[in-house]
Amino acid sequence: MSINVYMVRHGQTYLNKYRRMQGWTNAPLTEKGIADGQAAGERLRHVHFDGVYSSDLARAAQTARYVMDANLTGDSQDLVELPDFREQFFGSFDGLSGVEAGHELANVLGLPADTTYGDLIQSMNSNELMDAFREADPAGDAEDANMFWTRINNGLDTLLQTHKDGDNVLLVVHGILLINLTNRFAGPDYKGVEPENGSVTTWQLDEDGLHIDTFNDTTTEW
């Protein structure tokens, strides 16, 4: 049994625009962010969705509504907001620039002072990086890998238990979450590649996990 999962990264927010860390903190969609959601909806307008989901963060839920506003299949699925699919939580690093966050982590990890968050994404795997955020967060709020994957696994189980073989599911999520998923399920070919706002990544989900079909697609019309 497998289901088809269309994962859309939410539209651009102001914190995205300013290149700031954005975990559970939420910023409004920019005009471009609204257009990102509408454009994704246009490309998915002919897909019949048997379930419509997003994380419960406003930027994802709003994007999901823009996607479904364009749908032409007559679907009337209610949006279900699932906290399990929130972005990775960066704790007190939320709102910092990638440079600032990288410097803080580098200090704790004993790395060169000019290390950036982008450098860490390239040099560490997702689990190591999540654990580093947890270790470095003075507030002790950031998620480590175990905390992150516990809720993600629960969310994936929810989809499997809710749907039948061949169902199409829309799931609007977040950039670092998508990077973590590709690192875990799709291998090194996608390491360090940030999906664009409004891009579509498609997967087959079964009891063995996720199997990637397309990644960071901004052009295909399904």
LUMNUKE-901432 format. One record per residue (C-alpha): z, y, x. Coordinates in steps of 0.05 Angstrom, whole numbers, plus 32768, in hexadecimal, padded with zeros to 4 digits. Each point is the difference from the previous one (the first is absolute). Layout:
BEGIN
ZYX
...
//
This chain:
BEGIN
800080008000
7FED8044801B
7FFA80467FE4
7FD5803A8017
8028803B8017
7FDF80448008
8030802A802A
7FF3804A7FFF
802380308030
801B803B7FD9
7FDD80438004
801080338035
804380247FF9
801680408022
802A7FD88032
7FC27FD78010
7FDA8040800A
8035801A8030
80047FBD8025
80497FF47FEE
80257FBF7FF8
80037FEE7FB6
80277FC37FEC
802980067FC1
7FFC804B8002
7FCA80187FD0
7FD2803C8004
7FCD80167FCB
7FB87FEB8004
7FD28035801C
7FBF80127FDE
7FDF7FD08030
80347FCC7FEC
7FEE80067FB7
7FB67FF98013
80127FC3802A
801C7FDD7FC3
7FC680157FD4
7FCE7FE88033
80227FBC8006
7FFF7FFC7FB4
7FB6800D7FFE
7FF27FC88032
802C7FD07FD9
7FEB80177FBA
7FDD7FBE7FEF
80397FD28014
80277FE27FC7
804980018016
80317FCD7FE4
803A8026801D
800A8047801A
8038800D8031
801880348032
803E800D8029
8033802A7FDA
7FF5803C802E
7FDD80387FDA
7FC58007802F
7FEC7FB77FF4
800C80017FB5
7FD880407FF8
7FC67FE38028
80017FC17FD5
7FF9802A7FC1
7FC48025801E
7FE07FBD8012
80097FE57FBA
7FE980407FDE
7FBA7FF0801C
7FFF7FB77FEA
7FC77FEE7FD0
80157FB97FED
802B80147FC5
803F7FE78021
8041801A7FE4
80307FE28032
804080288008
801180168046
803B7FD8801C
802580238039
801F7FCF8031
803480198032
7FF27FC3802B
7FBE80208015
801D80418019
7FEC801A8044
80287FEB803C
804180288001
80088029803F
804680197FEF
801180418022
7FBC80008023
7FDF80117FBD
7FDF80448004
7FFA8001804C
7FBD80058023
7FE67FC28023
800D80228042
804980107FEE
800D7FBA7FE6
7FE07FE1803D
802C8029802E
803F7FEB7FDB
7FED7FB68002
7FEB80048049
8044801B8012
80237FC57FE0
7FCE7FCD801B
8000801C8047
7FB680127FFE
7FDF803E801E
801580407FDE
7FB980137FEB
7FF77FC07FD7
7FE4800D7FBA
80037FD77FC1
7FB77FF18009
800F7FE48045
80357FD37FE2
7FD17FE57FCA
7FCF7FEC8037
80347FE1802F
80307FDD7FCF
7FF67FD17FC6
801580167FBB
80407FD87FFF
8016801B8044
7FF280477FE9
80267FF97FBF
803B7FE48026
7FFC803A8030
800380337FC8
803E7FDD7FE5
80217FFF8044
7FEF8049800F
8012801E7FBC
804380258008
800B7FFC7FB5
7FF57FB57FFF
7FD180047FC4
7FBC7FEC801D
7FE67FBB7FED
7FFB7FC88034
7FCB7FCA7FFA
802C7FD07FD9
801180357FCC
7FB780157FF9
7FE37FB97FFA
80367FE97FD0
7FE980327FCC
7FB67FF9800F
80057FB47FF8
8024800A7FBF
7FC9802F7FE7
7FCA7FCE8012
80267FC97FDD
8004802C7FC2
7FB480077FFF
7FF77FB58009
80317FEF7FC9
7FE180337FD0
7FB77FEF8007
7FD17FC57FFA
7FC87FE7802D
7FC780318007
8025803D7FE4
7FEE8045801C
803B802C8012
800280498014
80398012802F
80078047801B
80298002803F
800B80238043
7FE280078045
80357FE1802D
800C7FCA7FCD
7FB67FEE8005
80028001804C
803C7FD17FFE
7FDC7FD17FD0
7FC17FFD802A
80287FF4803F
80247FC67FDE
7FC87FE07FD8
7FBE8017801F
800B7FFD804A
7FF4802E803C
7FBC801A7FEB
802180347FD4
803A8014802F
800D804A8000
7FC980117FCE
801B80307FCC
7FE07FF77FBB
7FE580407FE2
801F80207FC2
7FDC7FE47FC3
7FE27FC58027
7FFD7FBA7FE1
80177FC18024
7FF37FBF7FDB
80267FBF8007
80067FBA7FE3
804A7FF27FF1
80187FB87FFA
803E7FD88010
7FEF8003804B
7FFF804C7FFF
7FC980348005
7FB97FF48019
7FD8803F8010
7FB9800B7FE5
7FF3804A800E
802980358023
8002804C7FFA
7FC180027FD5
7FEB80467FE9
7FB87FF37FEB
7FF87FBE7FD9
7FF780047FB5
801C7FC07FE0
//
